[in-house]
Amino acid sequence: MSPRKISKRSKAKESKSLSSKQLADLICKSAEDKFAGDIEVIDVRKTSSVCNYFVVCTAQSAPQLGAIADGIKDGLLKKGIKMPHPQGKKGSNWLIIDFVNVVVHIMGKEEHKRYNLEDLWGKSGIIYHV
């Protein structure tokens, strides 16, 4: 009996089995590559039944907001993970990408300051800050 070959489909399935923390880390790295600011991963497992982690980052401009979302998409595609469509109204300066266990908030500087998700969800949950 010959050894089983691993198809591209098997490799994609294998890479999709990231933990929530690993997914959050990959998202952070991809956002960093697009020069996102104030990147934070917030562990909300103790306070939320909706997801495990928030990734919050800041964009300096509307074009950078889109570039960060595209960078996350590209980083995940390299691992065989499809990204859900970002949610947010045009001109709102806030995009949300819901991966179920990880929710990404890409915000303009003013929106980040105004809504201050870190205080809302508890600074004690911040496990990564750039």
N, C-alpha and C positions, 0 to 999 in steps of 0.2 A: 504494500500500500504506500503510495507516494505522499509526502507531506502536503498538507493543505496550504494553498496559496492564500495570502491575505489580499483581498480585493480592495479597491479604493473605497468601496462602500463600507467594508469592515473597518478600515482605518478611520473613516469619518465617524462611524458609530462609536468607536473606541475613544476618539477625542471629545465626543459630546458628553462623556461621562465625567465631566469636571464637577467637583464639589462647588457649593455656592461660594465658598471662600476663594477657591482657585479661579472661578469665573470673575469675581470681584477684582482679584489681583490682575488678571488679564485685561480687564476693562481699564483699570488704573494705568497700566503700562501703555496701553493704546492711547489713552487720553494724554498721558505725559508726552508721548511722541508727537502730539499736536500742540504742545505747549499750553495745555490747560493749566489754570492756576488753582490754588487752594484745594487740591484734591484730597478728599477725605473718604474713608470707608467707615461707615457707622454700623456697628453690630446692633440690630434691633430685635434679635431673637427673643429677648426677655420682655420686650414692650410691645411687640406686634405679632399678630397671627397672619399678617398679610405676606410678609417676606422675611428673609434672614438678614440682608444687608442693603444699605443705601450706599451708593457711590455718588458723591456730590462734588462738582467741580465748577470752576468759573471760566467763562470766555470773555475776552476783552472786547469783542465786537460780534455783530450778527454773522458775518462771514466765518469767523473762527468758531462760532457755535455749530454751524453746519460742518466745518472741517473736523471738529472733534467727534461729532456723531459719525461722520464718514470714516475717520481713523479707527473708531471702535469697531465699526462694521468690518473694515478691512482686516483688523487684528483678529477678529473672531472667525472670519472666513478662512484665514490661514490654518485655523484649528478645526475647520469643518463645521463651524457653528453658524447657523443663520440668525441674523439679528431681527427682532420684531421692528415694525415701523415706528420711528420716533413720533411721539405725540406732543402737540403744542401748536398754538395759534401763531400764524405768521406775524412777526413783529413783537411777540410777547417776550422775547429774550429768555425763554425757558423751555427746554426740551426734556421730555421724560421718556425713558426707554425701559419698558417693563419686561424683565426676563423671568418673571414669576418669583423666584427666590432672591433675585437681586434687582433692585430698581435704581436706575441711573438718572440723576438730575444734573443737566448741563444748564447753567444759569449765567446770565449777564452779571456783571459786578454789582450793579444796583439791586437787582432781584435777590442775589445771594445775601447781600447785606440786609435787605428789608425782611425777607422771610426766615432767615437764620435757622435753617433746619437742624443744625447741630445743637442749638439750645432746645429746640422743640423736642428732639428725640433723646437728648441727654448726652452731654459731653463725655460721660464715663464710657459710652459705647464706641467712641472713636478709637479705631485700632490702627489707622494709617493716616498720616497727614504729611502732605508735601507743601 
